[in-house]
Amino acid sequence: MRGDVSTPRKSPRRPAARTASAPVRRAAARPADDEIWPRVTRELADDLAADALARDRAGEVPLDEAARLREAGLPGLLTAPGPDRRGAGWQAACAVVREISAADGSVGELLAHHYALSWSSRFFGPAPDASSSPAGGAARDRVPALDACTAEEGWLLAGGVEPPGAATGPGLALTPAGGGDGWVLDGRRAFASGVTVADRLVVGARPAGGGDPLVVLVDPALPGVSTEADTDRIGQRLTGAGTVAFDRVPVRAAHVLGALAHDEHAVAPFTALAPLVLRLLLTQVGLGIAEGALAEARDISRAGQAGPPRDGDAAGADDTAPADDGNDPYLLLAYGELATAAHTAAAVVERATDALARGLRAGWSLGPEERADVSVLVAAAETVTGRAAVRITTRVLELVDGARGGGHGFDRFWRNARALTAPARADHRLRDIGDHYLNGTHARLTLPV
């Protein structure tokens, strides 16, 4: 049973060391059938849940977790529809992230960033009818769609795109390489997930002399790339976060995935889905954390290991008396409120997921009004789920770890929920939703992924 701390830990899997010249070991091929992914995901989630607490306490670089993802073939799941499709679609990817997050929120976040980045060449590359890339060089000279490469090679992606004007430091810079073949990448930047275990990095950098920032693909095993793990985190400790330094790293012209326009009004609505994809995937992570905490607490309460919420001022309260937890009215009330909060968040998230799926299917024909409608639903999902995740994990901590001595390690759910939701400002999201509802305005476009 997921979350059962008595389940024996399975033997850890360690990936082979990577070198710049050695190809990444490909994941086992999976048929293009959405029905297989729930089974694969469930098996991996059970595996992760068995030792989630021990791994969280250790706080090591998630080499083992990344190896488990690759072995299951999940990095290659999200691919675009078409006759040669090997993976599954948007809804399946969201379901995978949500279930993995219920077992281990850190691994769910790592996978969420990977899926968002895997469509970088589709979001930031030229439109299908464009004859050339905005980054220079014909579209046919660039790498194939990144999600197709990821499915073929089993890559695990990490990184992020720096939005224009949002850099807190010098950021990353590109200078033309000698001979005119590509670029040289320099700079240093912190990333929230995956950089300590990634097979490829997707980063945004500003070209020397000005122009639109470019989105490039980098092999982290190349000379000049160094990564420092971020081990001092209150929650989401196993995401593989860290700071990457680039020192004269060559970037071939073929590894320029696209460009990001300086003027947000020049950004195509389809490109503007990129940040919404990441935001909604991270919302799936938050929902999974809440559902995982609630399910594990239920299992413990059913086993009679946890007590009802105690009130020190209640007359006749006796913490030493045996409790029939399954019939305690206060415990039933608490679980009823928490289950309702989880169901409410799930309903809002699923509506936003369906809307974003329609936007992705529309592709470059997506209009600005449709994109704005999707943005509002994603903002609503973030707000409702963020509040529910913090409330559920806090209350569960009181119900289980705060009752009769605790010791179940439910603090990790609370820490993960707080770390995940802290960067998102609910008041900003609510203001955008209200402005759209009342005045029909579009939320300001932000493009980091």
C-alpha positions in Angstrom: 0.0 0.0 0.0 1.4 3.4 -0.9 2.8 5.3 2.0 3.2 2.2 4.2 6.5 2.8 5.9 6.8 -0.9 6.7 7.2 -1.8 3.1 10.7 -3.0 2.4 12.9 -0.8 0.3 13.7 -2.0 -3.1 17.3 -2.2 -4.2 18.4 1.3 -5.4 19.3 1.7 -9.0 22.3 3.8 -9.9 22.8 5.3 -13.4 26.1 4.9 -15.2 28.4 7.9 -15.3 27.8 10.1 -18.3 30.5 11.6 -20.6 30.2 14.0 -23.4 31.1 11.4 -26.0 29.0 8.5 -24.6 25.4 8.3 -25.7 22.7 8.3 -23.0 21.2 4.9 -22.4 17.9 4.8 -24.1 14.8 3.9 -22.1 12.9 0.8 -23.0 10.5 1.5 -25.9 6.9 1.9 -25.0 3.9 1.5 -27.3 1.9 4.5 -28.2 -1.0 3.4 -26.1 -2.3 5.6 -23.3 -3.5 2.5 -21.4 0.0 1.3 -20.5 1.0 4.4 -18.7 -1.3 4.2 -15.7 0.2 0.7 -14.9 3.8 1.9 -15.4 3.2 5.0 -13.3 1.4 3.1 -10.5 4.3 0.6 -10.2 6.9 3.4 -10.1 4.8 5.4 -7.6 4.6 2.4 -5.3 8.3 2.0 -5.6 9.0 5.6 -4.7 6.5 5.7 -1.8 8.2 2.7 -0.2 11.3 4.7 0.7 10.1 8.3 0.3 10.7 9.2 3.9 14.2 7.8 4.1 15.2 9.5 0.9 13.8 12.8 2.0 15.7 12.6 5.3 18.9 11.8 3.5 18.5 14.7 1.1 21.0 13.4 -1.5 21.3 14.3 -5.2 18.4 12.4 -6.8 20.6 10.1 -9.0 18.6 7.0 -7.9 15.2 8.8 -8.5 16.2 9.9 -12.0 17.4 6.3 -12.8 14.0 5.0 -11.7 12.2 7.5 -14.0 14.4 6.5 -17.0 13.9 2.8 -16.3 10.2 3.3 -16.3 10.4 5.2 -19.6 8.5 8.2 -18.3 10.8 10.9 -19.6 9.7 10.0 -23.2 6.0 9.9 -22.4 4.8 13.4 -23.6 5.0 13.6 -27.3 3.0 15.5 -29.9 0.2 13.6 -31.7 0.9 12.2 -35.1 1.4 8.9 -37.0 4.8 8.3 -35.5 3.8 9.0 -32.0 5.6 6.8 -29.3 4.3 8.4 -26.2 1.1 9.8 -24.8 -0.7 13.1 -24.7 -1.1 16.0 -22.3 -3.8 14.6 -20.1 -1.8 11.4 -19.6 1.3 13.4 -18.7 -0.6 15.4 -16.1 -2.0 12.2 -14.6 1.5 10.8 -14.4 2.9 13.9 -12.6 0.0 13.9 -10.2 0.4 10.3 -9.2 4.2 10.4 -8.9 3.8 13.5 -6.8 1.4 11.7 -4.4 4.3 9.3 -3.7 7.2 11.8 -3.8 6.5 15.5 -4.6 10.2 16.2 -5.4 10.2 13.5 -8.2 6.9 14.8 -9.4 8.3 18.3 -9.7 11.4 17.0 -11.5 9.2 15.3 -14.1 6.9 18.4 -14.4 9.8 20.6 -15.4 11.1 18.0 -17.8 7.7 17.7 -19.6 7.3 21.5 -19.9 10.8 21.8 -21.4 10.3 18.9 -23.8 8.1 21.1 -25.9 10.5 24.0 -26.1 11.3 23.6 -29.8 7.6 23.6 -30.6 6.8 26.7 -28.4 9.8 28.8 -29.3 10.7 27.5 -32.8 9.3 29.0 -36.0 5.7 28.5 -37.0 5.2 25.6 -39.4 4.8 28.0 -42.4 7.9 30.0 -41.5 10.8 29.5 -43.9 13.5 30.2 -41.4 14.2 30.3 -37.7 14.1 33.6 -35.9 17.4 32.5 -34.3 19.1 32.4 -37.7 19.6 29.3 -39.8 17.0 27.4 -41.7 14.5 25.4 -39.6 15.6 22.2 -41.4 19.1 22.8 -40.0 17.9 22.7 -36.4 17.5 19.6 -34.3 14.2 17.7 -34.7 11.4 18.4 -32.3 12.8 18.1 -28.8 10.0 15.9 -27.5 10.7 13.4 -30.4 14.5 13.4 -29.5 13.6 12.9 -25.8 11.4 10.0 -26.6 14.0 8.4 -28.9 17.0 9.0 -26.6 15.4 8.8 -23.2 16.7 12.2 -22.2 15.8 13.8 -18.9 15.7 17.6 -19.4 16.3 20.5 -17.0 16.9 24.2 -17.2 14.7 27.2 -17.9 14.2 30.2 -20.1 15.1 33.7 -18.8 12.3 36.1 -19.6 13.3 39.5 -21.1 14.0 42.0 -18.3 13.5 39.5 -15.5 17.1 38.6 -14.8 18.4 39.2 -11.3 22.0 39.1 -12.4 24.1 39.0 -15.5 22.4 35.8 -16.6 23.6 33.7 -19.6 25.2 35.2 -22.7 26.0 33.9 -26.2 28.8 35.1 -28.3 29.4 34.0 -31.9 31.8 31.1 -32.3 34.8 31.4 -34.5 34.1 30.5 -38.0 30.5 31.4 -37.7 29.4 27.9 -36.6 27.1 28.4 -33.7 27.7 30.2 -30.4 29.7 30.1 -27.2 27.7 30.1 -23.9 28.9 31.8 -20.7 27.3 32.7 -17.4 25.8 31.3 -14.3 22.2 30.7 -13.2 20.3 28.8 -10.6 17.5 26.4 -11.6 14.7 24.9 -9.5 14.9 21.4 -10.7 16.8 18.6 -12.4 20.1 20.2 -13.3 22.1 17.8 -11.1 20.8 14.7 -12.9 19.8 16.0 -16.4 20.9 14.5 -19.7 20.4 17.8 -21.5 19.8 21.4 -20.4 17.4 23.8 -22.1 18.4 27.4 -21.3 17.7 30.9 -22.5 20.6 33.3 -23.2 21.1 36.7 -24.6 23.2 37.0 -27.8 26.0 39.5 -27.8 25.1 42.7 -29.5 21.4 42.5 -28.6 18.5 40.8 -30.2 15.9 38.3 -29.0 17.1 35.8 -26.3 17.7 32.4 -27.8 16.7 29.0 -26.4 19.5 26.5 -26.7 20.1 22.8 -25.9 23.3 22.0 -24.0 24.9 18.7 -23.0 25.8 19.1 -19.3 28.7 16.6 -19.7 30.6 19.0 -22.0 33.8 20.7 -20.7 33.0 24.0 -19.2 29.7 23.0 -17.6 29.8 22.7 -13.9 26.9 22.2 -11.5 26.6 22.9 -7.8 23.7 21.2 -6.0 21.3 23.1 -3.8 21.1 21.0 -0.7 19.8 23.6 1.8 16.1 23.5 1.1 13.2 23.3 3.5 11.1 21.2 1.1 11.2 19.6 -2.3 14.7 18.5 -1.4 15.1 15.9 -4.1 14.2 17.9 -7.2 17.8 18.1 -8.4 17.9 21.9 -8.0 21.2 23.7 -8.3 23.3 26.4 -10.0 25.0 25.8 -13.3 28.0 27.7 -14.5 28.9 27.8 -18.2 32.4 28.7 -19.2 33.0 28.9 -23.0 30.6 26.1 -23.7 30.1 25.6 -27.5 26.6 25.6 -28.8 26.1 24.4 -32.3 23.7 26.2 -34.6 21.7 23.0 -34.8 21.1 23.2 -31.1 19.4 26.5 -31.1 15.7 25.6 -30.5 14.2 29.0 -31.1 13.9 32.5 -29.8 11.8 34.5 -27.4 10.6 37.9 -28.6 11.5 40.9 -26.5 8.0 42.5 -27.1 5.4 40.3 -25.4 2.8 41.7 -27.8 4.8 40.0 -30.6 4.6 36.6 -28.9 2.2 34.2 -30.6 -0.6 32.9 -28.4 0.7 29.3 -28.9 4.1 30.3 -27.7 2.5 32.0 -24.7 1.1 28.6 -23.6 4.7 27.6 -22.5 4.6 29.2 -19.0 1.0 27.9 -18.6 2.1 24.4 -19.3 4.7 24.6 -16.5 2.4 26.3 -14.1 -0.3 23.8 -14.5 2.1 20.8 -14.3 3.4 22.3 -11.0 -0.2 22.6 -9.9 -0.6 18.9 -10.6 2.4 18.4 -8.3 0.7 20.3 -5.5 -2.5 18.4 -5.9 -0.6 15.1 -5.9 1.2 16.1 -2.6 -2.1 16.9 -1.0 -3.8 13.7 -2.2 -0.8 11.6 -1.1 -0.7 13.1 2.4 -4.4 12.6 2.8 -4.4 9.0 1.6 -1.4 8.0 3.8 -3.1 9.7 6.8 -6.3 7.8 6.1 -4.4 4.5 6.0 -2.9 5.2 9.4 -6.2 6.3 10.9 -7.9 3.2 9.6 -5.2 1.2 11.4 -5.9 3.0 14.6 -2.5 4.5 14.9 -3.7 8.1 15.0 -6.2 9.9 17.3 -8.8 12.5 16.8 -7.9 16.2 17.0 -7.5 17.1 20.6 -8.7 20.2 22.3 -6.9 20.9 25.6 -9.8 22.9 26.9 -12.4 20.3 26.2 -14.1 18.9 29.3 -13.3 15.3 30.0 -10.6 15.0 27.3 -8.3 12.0 28.1 -5.4 11.5 25.7 -4.5 8.2 27.4 -7.9 6.6 26.8 -8.2 4.2 23.9 -9.9 5.7 20.9 -12.3 4.2 18.3 -10.9 6.4 15.6 -13.2 5.1 12.9 -16.3 6.4 14.7 -14.9 9.5 16.3 -17.2 12.4 15.1 -14.4 15.0 15.2 -12.1 12.8 13.1 -14.8 12.1 10.6 -15.5 15.8 10.4 -11.8 16.6 9.8 -11.5 14.0 7.1 -14.7 15.2 5.5 -13.5 18.7 5.3 -10.1 17.7 3.9 -11.5 15.3 1.3 -13.9 18.0 0.1 -11.0 20.4 -0.3 -9.1 17.8 -2.3 -12.1 17.0 -4.5 -12.7 20.7 -5.1 -9.1 21.3 -6.1 -9.2 18.3 -8.4 -12.3 19.5 -10.2 -10.7 23.0 -10.9 -7.4 21.4 -12.0 -9.1 19.0 -14.4 -11.1 21.8 -16.0 -7.9 23.8 -16.5 -6.1 20.7 -17.8 -8.8 20.1 -20.4 -8.7 23.7 -21.5 -5.0 23.7 -21.9 -5.2 20.4 -23.9 -7.5 22.1 -26.3 -5.1 25.0 -26.7 -2.2 22.7 -27.4 -4.2 20.9 -30.0 -5.1 24.2 -31.6 -1.4 24.9 -32.0 -0.4 27.9 -34.0 -4.1 28.6 -34.9 -4.8 29.5 -31.2 -6.1 33.0 -30.8 -5.3 35.6 -28.0 -8.8 35.4 -26.5 -8.6 31.6 -26.2 -5.1 31.9 -24.7 -6.5 34.4 -22.1 -9.3 32.0 -21.2 -6.8 29.2 -20.6 -4.7 31.5 -18.5 -7.6 32.4 -16.2 -8.4 28.7 -15.6 -4.8 27.9 -14.9 -4.6 30.8 -12.4 -7.8 29.6 -10.7 -6.4 26.0 -10.5 -3.1 27.4 -9.0 -4.9 29.4 -6.4 -7.4 26.8 -5.3 -4.9 24.0 -5.3 -2.1 25.9 -3.5 -4.4 26.8 -0.7 -5.8 23.3 -0.5 -2.4 21.7 -0.5 -1.1 23.9 2.4 -4.4 23.4 4.4 -4.5 19.6 3.9 -0.8 19.0 4.7 -1.0 21.2 7.7 -4.1 19.5 9.1 -2.8 16.0 8.3 0.3 16.8 10.3 -1.8 17.7 13.2 -4.0 14.6 12.9 -1.3 12.0 12.5 2.2 13.2 13.6 0.6 15.4 16.3 -1.4 12.5 17.8 -0.1 10.0 20.3 3.6 10.6 19.7 3.7 11.1 15.9 6.8 9.7 14.2 5.2 9.0 10.8 7.2 11.7 9.0 4.2 13.7 7.7 6.2 16.9 8.0 7.6 16.1 4.5 4.3 16.6 2.9 3.8 20.0 4.7 7.4 21.1 3.8 7.0 20.1 0.2 3.6 21.9 -0.1 5.0 25.1 1.4 8.2 25.0 -0.7 6.2 24.4 -3.9 3.5 27.1 -3.4 5.6 29.8 -1.7 6.8 31.4 -5.0 3.3 31.8 -6.4 1.5 34.9 -5.1 -2.2 34.0 -4.8 -3.2 37.7 -4.6 -1.6 38.4 -8.0 -3.5 35.4 -9.6 -6.8 36.5 -8.1 -6.3 40.1 -9.3 -5.7 38.8 -12.8 -8.8 36.6 -12.6 -10.9 39.5 -11.3 -9.6 41.9 -14.0 -10.4 39.4 -16.7 -13.9 38.6 -15.3 -14.8 42.3 -14.7 -13.1 44.1 -17.5 -12.2 41.4 -20.0 -8.5 42.2 -19.8 -5.7 39.8 -20.4 -3.2 38.9 -17.7 0.3 40.2 -18.3 2.3 37.7 -20.3 5.3 36.1 -18.5 7.4 33.6 -20.3 9.9 31.8 -18.0 9.7 28.0 -18.3 
